[in-house]
Amino acid sequence: MGTGAARYQRGLSMPAARESGADDPLYGAIEAGGTKFICAIGTGHGAILEDTRIDTRDPDGTLREVLRYFDAAQSRSRPIRAFGLAAFGPIELRRDAPRYGFITSTPKPGWRDTDLLGTLTRALGRPIGFDTDVNAAALAELRWGAGAGLNSVIYVTVGTGIGGGVIHHGLPVHGLLHPEIGHVPVRRHPADAAFPGVCPYHRDCLEGMASGPAILARTGRQLAQSAVTDPIWDIEADYLGQLAAQLVLMHSPQRILLGGGVMEQQRLFPAVRARMLHWLQDYLRLDELHDAAFLVPPGLGPAAGICGALALAIDADVGAAVAAAG
């Protein structure tokens, strides 16, 4: 515990660098992932003070460890004002729905129909801001990262799965559900006709064709281990370029951020930009689409998710104060 705090601090912008005072409120952040939970303590200035990793197992055992961490953290310091929970999904975000706060139809074994938010709310007794992990990451990027100064960004993570968060006018997009960007259909690349796709629901949706497991299933190796002449580079860039073009047409973001393990391969970025422009076919004649700053890595790097959970906690505290005053 603690090594991650320095890493996250280096990734944040100037507001996060402000020292926290002894009386500054503390916030708890939870990035709930299918592989690991990251739990952290932070400040209202966006600084992560400490963090720990908990491997994702069954819901009861995992959440017990989460609660144990925050009990110990508060005993060492002072009470936490509010919490933020950025979760893998699909999750129910409609506050008036009977299953608000539940993880719903996830393929993660043991986690389907888990009352994630309710369990933590009852145990912690504090306001909890709740959203998808990718919506939260997008919010953090808008506040402290590569989207600072804008009001509309989309954050996409390309790794074990593919997911995306959409922010318009400073707020995450919610509706009947949350955006499920990873499951939009794509046109097959001509060199990829035989691959069946790995998504158990749709087979050849974006996640089924372009996620890390899809690359591994197709080639037997990770993208980083593939020769630069391997067709997988062109296939991957084309599918992600299709996604970027669809996001431009559907959401008109001011910036698209591509993160996750697959996008650590920096040579993908110019290729994805080129394929995005190819699929747009000059329909939108906007100089911004040709700017290298339109499609970029996230500014917070791997800290985007936990910083997003911190942003949710800060907003939950503000919301609780407004409700109490009104």
MARMARMAR-24345 format. One record per residue (C-alpha): residue in one letter; x, z, y. Coordinates in Angstrom, 1 decimal, decimal comma, padded with zeros to 4 digits. Example, Ala and Ser with C-alpha at 12.3 -4.5 7.8 and 13.67 -1.06 7.14 Angstrom:
residues 2
<site aa="A" X="012,3" Z="007,8" Y="-004,5"/>
<site aa="S" X="013,7" Z="007,1" Y="-001,1"/>
end
This chain:
residues 326
<site aa="M" X="000,0" Z="000,0" Y="000,0"/>
<site aa="G" X="001,2" Z="-000,7" Y="003,5"/>
<site aa="T" X="003,3" Z="-003,8" Y="002,9"/>
<site aa="G" X="000,4" Z="-006,1" Y="003,6"/>
<site aa="A" X="-000,3" Z="-004,5" Y="006,9"/>
<site aa="A" X="003,0" Z="-005,8" Y="008,4"/>
<site aa="R" X="002,3" Z="-009,2" Y="006,9"/>
<site aa="Y" X="-001,2" Z="-009,4" Y="008,5"/>
<site aa="Q" X="000,0" Z="-008,0" Y="011,8"/>
<site aa="R" X="002,5" Z="-010,9" Y="012,1"/>
<site aa="G" X="-000,3" Z="-013,4" Y="011,4"/>
<site aa="L" X="-002,5" Z="-012,1" Y="014,2"/>
<site aa="S" X="-002,6" Z="-013,2" Y="017,8"/>
<site aa="M" X="-001,8" Z="-011,1" Y="020,8"/>
<site aa="P" X="-005,0" Z="-009,0" Y="020,9"/>
<site aa="A" X="-004,1" Z="-007,6" Y="017,5"/>
<site aa="A" X="-000,6" Z="-006,5" Y="018,6"/>
<site aa="R" X="-001,9" Z="-003,8" Y="020,9"/>
<site aa="E" X="-001,0" Z="-000,3" Y="019,6"/>
<site aa="S" X="-003,9" Z="001,8" Y="018,3"/>
<site aa="G" X="-004,4" Z="005,2" Y="020,0"/>
<site aa="A" X="-005,2" Z="008,4" Y="018,3"/>
<site aa="D" X="-008,8" Z="008,2" Y="019,5"/>
<site aa="D" X="-009,4" Z="004,6" Y="018,8"/>
<site aa="P" X="-012,1" Z="004,0" Y="016,2"/>
<site aa="L" X="-011,1" Z="003,0" Y="012,7"/>
<site aa="Y" X="-012,9" Z="000,4" Y="010,7"/>
<site aa="G" X="-012,9" Z="-000,3" Y="007,0"/>
<site aa="A" X="-012,5" Z="-003,9" Y="005,7"/>
<site aa="I" X="-013,3" Z="-005,2" Y="002,2"/>
<site aa="E" X="-012,5" Z="-008,7" Y="001,0"/>
<site aa="A" X="-014,4" Z="-008,9" Y="-002,3"/>
<site aa="G" X="-012,9" Z="-011,8" Y="-004,4"/>
<site aa="G" X="-013,5" Z="-012,9" Y="-007,9"/>
<site aa="T" X="-009,8" Z="-012,1" Y="-008,8"/>
<site aa="K" X="-009,1" Z="-009,2" Y="-006,4"/>
<site aa="F" X="-010,6" Z="-006,9" Y="-003,8"/>
<site aa="I" X="-008,5" Z="-006,3" Y="-000,7"/>
<site aa="C" X="-009,4" Z="-003,1" Y="001,1"/>
<site aa="A" X="-007,9" Z="-002,2" Y="004,5"/>
<site aa="I" X="-008,1" Z="000,0" Y="007,5"/>
<site aa="G" X="-008,0" Z="-001,6" Y="010,9"/>
<site aa="T" X="-008,7" Z="-001,2" Y="014,6"/>
<site aa="G" X="-011,1" Z="-002,7" Y="017,1"/>
<site aa="H" X="-008,2" Z="-004,8" Y="018,5"/>
<site aa="G" X="-007,9" Z="-006,7" Y="015,2"/>
<site aa="A" X="-004,9" Z="-004,9" Y="013,8"/>
<site aa="I" X="-004,6" Z="-004,1" Y="010,1"/>
<site aa="L" X="-003,0" Z="-000,7" Y="009,7"/>
<site aa="E" X="-002,9" Z="-000,4" Y="005,9"/>
<site aa="D" X="-004,3" Z="-002,2" Y="002,9"/>
<site aa="T" X="-004,4" Z="-002,1" Y="-000,9"/>
<site aa="R" X="-005,2" Z="-004,6" Y="-003,7"/>
<site aa="I" X="-007,7" Z="-003,8" Y="-006,5"/>
<site aa="D" X="-008,1" Z="-006,2" Y="-009,4"/>
<site aa="T" X="-011,6" Z="-007,4" Y="-009,9"/>
<site aa="R" X="-013,0" Z="-006,1" Y="-013,2"/>
<site aa="D" X="-016,5" Z="-005,0" Y="-014,0"/>
<site aa="P" X="-018,6" Z="-004,0" Y="-010,9"/>
<site aa="D" X="-018,8" Z="-000,3" Y="-011,6"/>
<site aa="G" X="-015,1" Z="000,2" Y="-012,2"/>
<site aa="T" X="-014,1" Z="-002,0" Y="-009,3"/>
<site aa="L" X="-016,4" Z="-000,4" Y="-006,8"/>
<site aa="R" X="-015,3" Z="003,1" Y="-007,9"/>
<site aa="E" X="-011,7" Z="002,1" Y="-007,0"/>
<site aa="V" X="-012,9" Z="000,8" Y="-003,6"/>
<site aa="L" X="-014,6" Z="004,0" Y="-002,8"/>
<site aa="R" X="-011,7" Z="006,1" Y="-004,0"/>
<site aa="Y" X="-009,4" Z="004,2" Y="-001,6"/>
<site aa="F" X="-011,5" Z="004,8" Y="001,4"/>
<site aa="D" X="-012,1" Z="008,4" Y="000,6"/>
<site aa="A" X="-008,3" Z="008,9" Y="000,4"/>
<site aa="A" X="-007,7" Z="006,9" Y="003,6"/>
<site aa="Q" X="-010,2" Z="009,0" Y="005,6"/>
<site aa="S" X="-008,7" Z="012,2" Y="004,3"/>
<site aa="R" X="-005,3" Z="011,1" Y="005,5"/>
<site aa="S" X="-006,6" Z="010,1" Y="008,9"/>
<site aa="R" X="-010,0" Z="010,3" Y="010,5"/>
<site aa="P" X="-013,5" Z="009,0" Y="009,7"/>
<site aa="I" X="-014,2" Z="005,3" Y="009,6"/>
<site aa="R" X="-016,9" Z="004,1" Y="012,1"/>
<site aa="A" X="-018,1" Z="001,1" Y="010,2"/>
<site aa="F" X="-017,2" Z="-001,3" Y="007,4"/>
<site aa="G" X="-017,1" Z="-005,0" Y="006,9"/>
<site aa="L" X="-017,7" Z="-006,7" Y="003,5"/>
<site aa="A" X="-016,7" Z="-010,3" Y="003,0"/>
<site aa="A" X="-017,8" Z="-011,3" Y="-000,5"/>
<site aa="F" X="-017,5" Z="-014,1" Y="-003,0"/>
<site aa="G" X="-020,9" Z="-015,6" Y="-003,8"/>
<site aa="P" X="-023,4" Z="-017,0" Y="-003,9"/>
<site aa="I" X="-024,8" Z="-013,9" Y="-002,1"/>
<site aa="E" X="-028,2" Z="-013,2" Y="-000,5"/>
<site aa="L" X="-027,8" Z="-012,9" Y="003,2"/>
<site aa="R" X="-031,5" Z="-012,9" Y="004,3"/>
<site aa="R" X="-032,1" Z="-009,4" Y="005,6"/>
<site aa="D" X="-035,8" Z="-009,6" Y="004,8"/>
<site aa="A" X="-035,2" Z="-010,7" Y="001,2"/>
<site aa="P" X="-035,8" Z="-008,1" Y="-001,6"/>
<site aa="R" X="-032,4" Z="-008,8" Y="-003,0"/>
<site aa="Y" X="-030,5" Z="-008,8" Y="000,3"/>
<site aa="G" X="-026,9" Z="-007,9" Y="-000,3"/>
<site aa="F" X="-026,9" Z="-009,0" Y="-004,0"/>
<site aa="I" X="-024,4" Z="-011,4" Y="-005,6"/>
<site aa="T" X="-026,7" Z="-013,9" Y="-007,2"/>
<site aa="S" X="-025,9" Z="-016,8" Y="-009,4"/>
<site aa="T" X="-022,1" Z="-016,4" Y="-009,6"/>
<site aa="P" X="-020,3" Z="-017,7" Y="-012,8"/>
<site aa="K" X="-018,1" Z="-014,6" Y="-012,6"/>
<site aa="P" X="-018,7" Z="-012,7" Y="-015,8"/>
<site aa="G" X="-020,6" Z="-009,4" Y="-015,3"/>
<site aa="W" X="-021,2" Z="-009,9" Y="-011,5"/>
<site aa="R" X="-024,4" Z="-011,9" Y="-011,5"/>
<site aa="D" X="-027,3" Z="-009,9" Y="-009,9"/>
<site aa="T" X="-025,0" Z="-007,1" Y="-008,6"/>
<site aa="D" X="-026,3" Z="-005,1" Y="-005,7"/>
<site aa="L" X="-023,0" Z="-005,1" Y="-003,9"/>
<site aa="L" X="-024,0" Z="-004,2" Y="-000,4"/>
<site aa="G" X="-026,6" Z="-001,6" Y="-001,5"/>
<site aa="T" X="-024,1" Z="000,2" Y="-003,7"/>
<site aa="L" X="-021,5" Z="000,5" Y="-001,0"/>
<site aa="T" X="-024,0" Z="001,4" Y="001,7"/>
<site aa="R" X="-025,4" Z="004,3" Y="-000,3"/>
<site aa="A" X="-021,9" Z="005,6" Y="-001,1"/>
<site aa="L" X="-020,2" Z="005,1" Y="002,3"/>
<site aa="G" X="-023,1" Z="006,1" Y="004,6"/>
<site aa="R" X="-021,9" Z="003,9" Y="007,5"/>
<site aa="P" X="-023,0" Z="000,5" Y="009,0"/>
<site aa="I" X="-021,7" Z="-002,4" Y="006,9"/>
<site aa="G" X="-021,4" Z="-005,9" Y="008,2"/>
<site aa="F" X="-021,9" Z="-008,4" Y="005,4"/>
<site aa="D" X="-021,2" Z="-012,1" Y="004,9"/>
<site aa="T" X="-019,5" Z="-014,6" Y="002,7"/>
<site aa="D" X="-015,7" Z="-014,4" Y="002,4"/>
<site aa="V" X="-015,4" Z="-017,8" Y="003,9"/>
<site aa="N" X="-017,8" Z="-017,2" Y="006,8"/>
<site aa="A" X="-015,9" Z="-014,0" Y="007,6"/>
<site aa="A" X="-012,5" Z="-015,9" Y="007,5"/>
<site aa="A" X="-013,9" Z="-018,5" Y="009,8"/>
<site aa="L" X="-015,1" Z="-015,7" Y="012,2"/>
<site aa="A" X="-011,6" Z="-014,2" Y="012,2"/>
<site aa="E" X="-010,0" Z="-017,5" Y="012,8"/>
<site aa="L" X="-012,3" Z="-018,1" Y="015,8"/>
<site aa="R" X="-011,5" Z="-014,6" Y="017,2"/>
<site aa="W" X="-007,8" Z="-014,3" Y="016,5"/>
<site aa="G" X="-006,5" Z="-017,4" Y="014,8"/>
<site aa="A" X="-006,4" Z="-021,2" Y="014,9"/>
<site aa="G" X="-009,9" Z="-021,4" Y="016,4"/>
<site aa="A" X="-009,3" Z="-019,1" Y="019,3"/>
<site aa="G" X="-010,8" Z="-020,4" Y="022,5"/>
<site aa="L" X="-013,3" Z="-022,6" Y="020,7"/>
<site aa="N" X="-017,0" Z="-021,9" Y="019,8"/>
<site aa="S" X="-017,3" Z="-024,1" Y="016,7"/>
<site aa="V" X="-015,0" Z="-024,1" Y="013,7"/>
<site aa="I" X="-015,2" Z="-024,7" Y="010,0"/>
<site aa="Y" X="-012,9" Z="-022,9" Y="007,6"/>
<site aa="V" X="-012,4" Z="-024,3" Y="004,1"/>
<site aa="T" X="-010,5" Z="-022,7" Y="001,3"/>
<site aa="V" X="-009,2" Z="-025,0" Y="-001,5"/>
<site aa="G" X="-007,9" Z="-022,9" Y="-004,4"/>
<site aa="T" X="-009,5" Z="-021,5" Y="-007,6"/>
<site aa="G" X="-012,7" Z="-022,7" Y="-006,1"/>
<site aa="I" X="-013,7" Z="-024,5" Y="-002,9"/>
<site aa="G" X="-015,8" Z="-022,8" Y="-000,2"/>
<site aa="G" X="-016,4" Z="-023,1" Y="003,5"/>
<site aa="G" X="-017,6" Z="-021,0" Y="006,4"/>
<site aa="V" X="-019,2" Z="-022,6" Y="009,4"/>
<site aa="I" X="-019,2" Z="-021,0" Y="012,9"/>
<site aa="H" X="-021,3" Z="-022,3" Y="015,8"/>
<site aa="H" X="-021,5" Z="-020,7" Y="019,2"/>
<site aa="G" X="-019,4" Z="-017,8" Y="017,8"/>
<site aa="L" X="-021,8" Z="-016,9" Y="015,0"/>
<site aa="P" X="-021,7" Z="-017,7" Y="011,2"/>
<site aa="V" X="-024,3" Z="-020,2" Y="010,0"/>
<site aa="H" X="-027,0" Z="-018,7" Y="007,9"/>
<site aa="G" X="-030,3" Z="-020,1" Y="006,8"/>
<site aa="L" X="-032,1" Z="-020,4" Y="003,4"/>
<site aa="L" X="-028,6" Z="-019,6" Y="002,0"/>
<site aa="H" X="-025,1" Z="-019,8" Y="003,4"/>
<site aa="P" X="-023,2" Z="-023,0" Y="003,4"/>
<site aa="E" X="-022,0" Z="-024,1" Y="-000,1"/>
<site aa="I" X="-019,5" Z="-026,7" Y="001,0"/>
<site aa="G" X="-017,7" Z="-026,7" Y="-002,3"/>
<site aa="H" X="-020,6" Z="-028,1" Y="-004,2"/>
<site aa="V" X="-021,4" Z="-031,2" Y="-002,2"/>
<site aa="P" X="-021,1" Z="-034,5" Y="-004,2"/>
<site aa="V" X="-018,2" Z="-036,9" Y="-003,7"/>
<site aa="R" X="-017,6" Z="-040,5" Y="-004,5"/>
<site aa="R" X="-015,1" Z="-040,8" Y="-007,4"/>
<site aa="H" X="-011,7" Z="-042,2" Y="-006,6"/>
<site aa="P" X="-011,1" Z="-045,5" Y="-008,4"/>
<site aa="A" X="-008,2" Z="-043,9" Y="-010,3"/>
<site aa="D" X="-010,3" Z="-040,9" Y="-011,4"/>
<site aa="A" X="-013,2" Z="-042,5" Y="-013,2"/>
<site aa="A" X="-012,6" Z="-040,8" Y="-016,6"/>
<site aa="F" X="-012,2" Z="-037,1" Y="-015,4"/>
<site aa="P" X="-015,5" Z="-035,2" Y="-016,1"/>
<site aa="G" X="-015,0" Z="-032,5" Y="-013,5"/>
<site aa="V" X="-014,8" Z="-028,7" Y="-014,1"/>
<site aa="C" X="-017,8" Z="-027,3" Y="-012,2"/>
<site aa="P" X="-020,2" Z="-025,9" Y="-014,8"/>
<site aa="Y" X="-023,2" Z="-026,7" Y="-012,6"/>
<site aa="H" X="-022,4" Z="-030,1" Y="-011,2"/>
<site aa="R" X="-019,3" Z="-031,5" Y="-012,9"/>
<site aa="D" X="-018,2" Z="-033,9" Y="-010,2"/>
<site aa="C" X="-019,0" Z="-032,0" Y="-007,0"/>
<site aa="L" X="-016,1" Z="-031,3" Y="-004,7"/>
<site aa="E" X="-015,1" Z="-028,1" Y="-006,5"/>
<site aa="G" X="-015,4" Z="-029,8" Y="-009,8"/>
<site aa="M" X="-013,0" Z="-032,6" Y="-008,7"/>
<site aa="A" X="-010,6" Z="-031,1" Y="-006,2"/>
<site aa="S" X="-010,1" Z="-027,4" Y="-006,9"/>
<site aa="G" X="-006,9" Z="-026,0" Y="-008,3"/>
<site aa="P" X="-008,4" Z="-025,8" Y="-011,8"/>
<site aa="A" X="-009,6" Z="-029,4" Y="-011,5"/>
<site aa="I" X="-006,0" Z="-030,5" Y="-010,7"/>
<site aa="L" X="-004,7" Z="-028,4" Y="-013,6"/>
<site aa="A" X="-007,3" Z="-029,8" Y="-016,1"/>
<site aa="R" X="-006,5" Z="-033,4" Y="-015,1"/>
<site aa="T" X="-002,7" Z="-033,2" Y="-015,0"/>
<site aa="G" X="-001,7" Z="-030,1" Y="-016,9"/>
<site aa="R" X="000,2" Z="-028,7" Y="-013,9"/>
<site aa="Q" X="-000,3" Z="-027,4" Y="-010,4"/>
<site aa="L" X="-000,2" Z="-029,9" Y="-007,5"/>
<site aa="A" X="003,1" Z="-028,4" Y="-006,3"/>
<site aa="Q" X="004,7" Z="-029,4" Y="-009,6"/>
<site aa="S" X="003,5" Z="-033,0" Y="-009,4"/>
<site aa="A" X="005,9" Z="-035,8" Y="-008,5"/>
<site aa="V" X="005,3" Z="-037,3" Y="-005,1"/>
<site aa="T" X="004,5" Z="-040,6" Y="-006,8"/>
<site aa="D" X="001,8" Z="-039,0" Y="-009,0"/>
<site aa="P" X="-001,6" Z="-040,5" Y="-008,2"/>
<site aa="I" X="-003,1" Z="-036,9" Y="-008,1"/>
<site aa="W" X="-001,8" Z="-036,6" Y="-004,5"/>
<site aa="D" X="-003,9" Z="-039,7" Y="-003,4"/>
<site aa="I" X="-006,9" Z="-038,5" Y="-005,4"/>
<site aa="E" X="-006,8" Z="-035,0" Y="-003,9"/>
<site aa="A" X="-006,4" Z="-036,3" Y="-000,4"/>
<site aa="D" X="-009,3" Z="-038,7" Y="-000,8"/>
<site aa="Y" X="-011,7" Z="-036,0" Y="-002,0"/>
<site aa="L" X="-010,7" Z="-033,6" Y="000,8"/>
<site aa="G" X="-010,9" Z="-036,5" Y="003,3"/>
<site aa="Q" X="-014,5" Z="-037,2" Y="002,1"/>
<site aa="L" X="-015,3" Z="-033,5" Y="002,7"/>
<site aa="A" X="-013,8" Z="-033,5" Y="006,2"/>
<site aa="A" X="-015,8" Z="-036,6" Y="007,1"/>
<site aa="Q" X="-019,0" Z="-035,1" Y="005,9"/>
<site aa="L" X="-018,3" Z="-031,9" Y="007,8"/>
<site aa="V" X="-017,8" Z="-033,9" Y="011,0"/>
<site aa="L" X="-021,0" Z="-035,8" Y="010,5"/>
<site aa="M" X="-023,1" Z="-032,8" Y="009,5"/>
<site aa="H" X="-021,7" Z="-030,0" Y="011,8"/>
<site aa="S" X="-019,6" Z="-031,6" Y="014,5"/>
<site aa="P" X="-017,0" Z="-028,8" Y="014,6"/>
<site aa="Q" X="-014,4" Z="-028,6" Y="017,2"/>
<site aa="R" X="-011,8" Z="-027,9" Y="014,5"/>
<site aa="I" X="-011,5" Z="-027,9" Y="010,7"/>
<site aa="L" X="-009,2" Z="-025,4" Y="009,1"/>
<site aa="L" X="-008,0" Z="-026,0" Y="005,5"/>
<site aa="G" X="-006,6" Z="-023,1" Y="003,7"/>
<site aa="G" X="-006,2" Z="-021,8" Y="000,1"/>
<site aa="G" X="-003,5" Z="-022,3" Y="-002,5"/>
<site aa="V" X="-003,8" Z="-026,0" Y="-002,8"/>
<site aa="M" X="-003,4" Z="-026,5" Y="000,9"/>
<site aa="E" X="-000,1" Z="-024,7" Y="000,9"/>
<site aa="Q" X="001,3" Z="-028,2" Y="000,2"/>
<site aa="Q" X="001,7" Z="-029,3" Y="003,8"/>
<site aa="R" X="002,2" Z="-033,0" Y="002,9"/>
<site aa="L" X="-001,5" Z="-033,1" Y="002,2"/>
<site aa="F" X="-002,6" Z="-032,6" Y="005,8"/>
<site aa="P" X="-001,7" Z="-036,1" Y="007,2"/>
<site aa="A" X="-003,1" Z="-037,7" Y="004,0"/>
<site aa="V" X="-006,4" Z="-035,8" Y="004,3"/>
<site aa="R" X="-006,6" Z="-036,8" Y="008,0"/>
<site aa="A" X="-006,1" Z="-040,4" Y="007,2"/>
<site aa="R" X="-008,8" Z="-040,4" Y="004,5"/>
<site aa="M" X="-011,2" Z="-038,6" Y="006,8"/>
<site aa="L" X="-010,8" Z="-041,3" Y="009,3"/>
<site aa="H" X="-011,1" Z="-043,9" Y="006,6"/>
<site aa="W" X="-014,5" Z="-042,5" Y="005,5"/>
<site aa="L" X="-015,8" Z="-042,2" Y="009,0"/>
<site aa="Q" X="-015,1" Z="-045,9" Y="009,5"/>
<site aa="D" X="-014,7" Z="-045,6" Y="013,2"/>
<site aa="Y" X="-018,4" Z="-044,6" Y="013,5"/>
<site aa="L" X="-017,5" Z="-041,8" Y="015,8"/>
<site aa="R" X="-015,1" Z="-042,9" Y="018,5"/>
<site aa="L" X="-013,8" Z="-039,5" Y="019,6"/>
<site aa="D" X="-010,1" Z="-039,0" Y="020,5"/>
<site aa="E" X="-010,3" Z="-035,5" Y="019,1"/>
<site aa="L" X="-010,7" Z="-036,8" Y="015,6"/>
<site aa="H" X="-007,3" Z="-038,6" Y="015,9"/>
<site aa="D" X="-005,5" Z="-035,5" Y="017,2"/>
<site aa="A" X="-003,3" Z="-033,6" Y="014,7"/>
<site aa="A" X="-004,8" Z="-030,4" Y="016,0"/>
<site aa="F" X="-008,3" Z="-031,3" Y="014,7"/>
<site aa="L" X="-007,6" Z="-030,6" Y="011,1"/>
<site aa="V" X="-005,0" Z="-027,8" Y="010,6"/>
<site aa="P" X="-004,0" Z="-024,8" Y="008,5"/>
<site aa="P" X="-005,6" Z="-021,5" Y="009,3"/>
<site aa="G" X="-003,7" Z="-019,5" Y="011,9"/>
<site aa="L" X="-004,1" Z="-016,2" Y="010,0"/>
<site aa="G" X="-002,9" Z="-017,7" Y="006,7"/>
<site aa="P" X="-003,8" Z="-015,5" Y="003,7"/>
<site aa="A" X="-004,9" Z="-012,7" Y="006,0"/>
<site aa="A" X="-008,0" Z="-014,7" Y="007,2"/>
<site aa="G" X="-010,3" Z="-013,1" Y="004,7"/>
<site aa="I" X="-009,4" Z="-009,4" Y="005,3"/>
<site aa="C" X="-009,3" Z="-010,0" Y="009,0"/>
<site aa="G" X="-012,7" Z="-011,5" Y="008,7"/>
<site aa="A" X="-014,0" Z="-008,4" Y="007,0"/>
<site aa="L" X="-012,5" Z="-006,4" Y="009,9"/>
<site aa="A" X="-014,4" Z="-008,6" Y="012,4"/>
<site aa="L" X="-017,6" Z="-007,9" Y="010,5"/>
<site aa="A" X="-017,0" Z="-004,2" Y="010,7"/>
<site aa="I" X="-016,4" Z="-004,3" Y="014,4"/>
<site aa="D" X="-019,6" Z="-006,3" Y="014,9"/>
<site aa="A" X="-021,6" Z="-003,9" Y="012,7"/>
<site aa="D" X="-020,5" Z="-001,0" Y="014,8"/>
<site aa="V" X="-021,5" Z="-002,8" Y="018,0"/>
<site aa="G" X="-024,9" Z="-003,7" Y="016,4"/>
<site aa="A" X="-025,5" Z="-000,1" Y="015,3"/>
<site aa="A" X="-024,7" Z="001,1" Y="018,9"/>
<site aa="V" X="-027,1" Z="-001,4" Y="020,4"/>
<site aa="A" X="-029,9" Z="-000,4" Y="018,0"/>
<site aa="A" X="-029,4" Z="003,3" Y="018,7"/>
<site aa="A" X="-029,6" Z="002,7" Y="022,4"/>
<site aa="G" X="-032,6" Z="000,5" Y="022,2"/>
end
